Amino acid sequence: MGGFFGAISNRDVVIDVFFGTDYHSHLGTRRGGMAAWEPENGFQREIHNIENAPFRTKFDRTVGEMKGNLCIGSISDTDPQPLLVRSVHGTYAICVVGHIRNEEELIQQLLNTEDGHFEAMSGGRVNSNELVAALISQQSTIAKGIRYAQDMVQGTVSVLIMTPDKLIAGRDWHGRLPIHIGQDEDGCCVSFETFAYQKLGYHDAYELGPAEVVEITAKGWHTLIPPRDELKVCAFLWTYYGYPNSSYEGINVETMRYRNGEILARTDKENGVAQDIDMVSGVPDSGTPHAIGYANVSDAPFGRPFIKYTPTWPRSFMPTTQRERNMVAKMKQVPVPELIQDKKLLLVDDSIVRGTQLRETVEFLYENGAKEVHIRSACPPIMFGCRYLNFSSSKSEMELLARRTIYELEGEEGMKYVEEYSDGRTERGKKLREHICKAMHFTSLDFQTLDGLVEAIGLPECQLCTYCWNGKI
């Protein structure tokens, strides 16, 4: 994943972009970058590795040295950015968020043109920002170039560009990721997360539509290329990786998660299951609001039977290998024995992808005296690796717990019945849940239904991307 933040104003905005970009740190852990422009110094840029230190620490000095009334910043889980590009459209800085599945095909097409070439990174890869910039150069204007790139890319690409006199933002083809514009008395900003600019004194001004391209100046903004009608915003924004304070398509993340947990609890009540539990808890942190919603409807209180020790390892996915991430997640969990011993616990997880850390959490609770551990997932079983973002992408879809379980039960033939396996009311659905419970020592397991998730979000299902659950494009 990743995120970006930019601002243009009648005043210096470097400090705004510093804090605004830092507020996107939950979206990536590999690299951070900032670029600014002012008449005296022209373009300035810094990129740092943030795997072992937060963005705020790495760019603290930048705030005192970089100047400009135009500035953009990025958090990236992939390539270094922003890049500075000199092209037929002049010199500009570019940030890209998304996932390009047909990257090699596009690179080869461009290499086959006259004088086609790219700067290669370590391992021979091409920076996705440079690829998108090359696509943009195929058209007569930056705006048309962004639309061309959106057309050519299989996957998702949202773009933020800074020229010496304006910002240009383009939301991805289906609007899977958000782009918001904020405004104050001096200028405008562009952001993935709404709360990032609200904390800086900007107010909500505009949310781009799918594939819309907008030009932003200190005076305001106007649409260069109008939005498409087809919206397919990623539903995981609300269930998992969106920040609680943000809103997308006018729907707040935290309140959606409360509704989602309430629906889970309502379903359990209707089915008469897990009605004598002692405590409801969330795992990991983004599962907490789902759990609060569940507790609000159930007859059990919300509690925290274990606490994460975060001063030195605030985020479990910071290490570069899965083995290290699992180890850190385990070391962070500190039990509260009085809330675990002889208790029947129900944990609500934001999603169950591979299930490795969840299994270790359940074993940890049993080791500390839990009597029962029931598991609820705040979203349906993940059956397919994400085609459009980096979330839930895997080297093999057999890494996905639900997909692997189907294969163990029925082989490849089972993939014909994904809809049945997702539905806990069918025989196949019951077998999937029973099989996972036995393998991972859960007392019971259930998943939010797709209908329940859609209800909690509040948008029509046709406007949501649900590919990872049902494989429908």
Secondary structure, DSSP 8 states (H G I E B T S, - for coil): -EEEEEEEESS--HHHHHHHHHTTGGG-SSEEEEEEEETTTEEEEEEEE-SSS-HHHHTHHHHHH---SEEEEEEESSS---EEEEETTEEEEEEEEEEETTHHHHHHHHHTSTT----B-GGG-B-HHHHHHHHHTTSSSHHHHHHHHHHH-SEEEEEEEE-SS-EEEE--TT--S--EEEE-SSEEEEESSHHHHHTTT-EEEEE--TT-EEEEETTEEEEEE---S---EETHIIIIIS-TT-EETTEEHHHHHHHHHHHHHHHHHHHT-S-S-SEEEEESGGGHHHHHHHHHHSSS-B--SEEE--SS-S-TT-SSSHHHHHHHHHHHEEE-GGGTTT-EEEEEES--SS-HHHHHHHHHHHHTT-SEEEEEESS----S--SSSSTT--SSGGGSHHHHHHHHHHGGGGGGGHHHHH-TTSHHHHHHHHHHHHHHT-SEEEE--HHHHHHHH-S-GGGEE-HHHH---
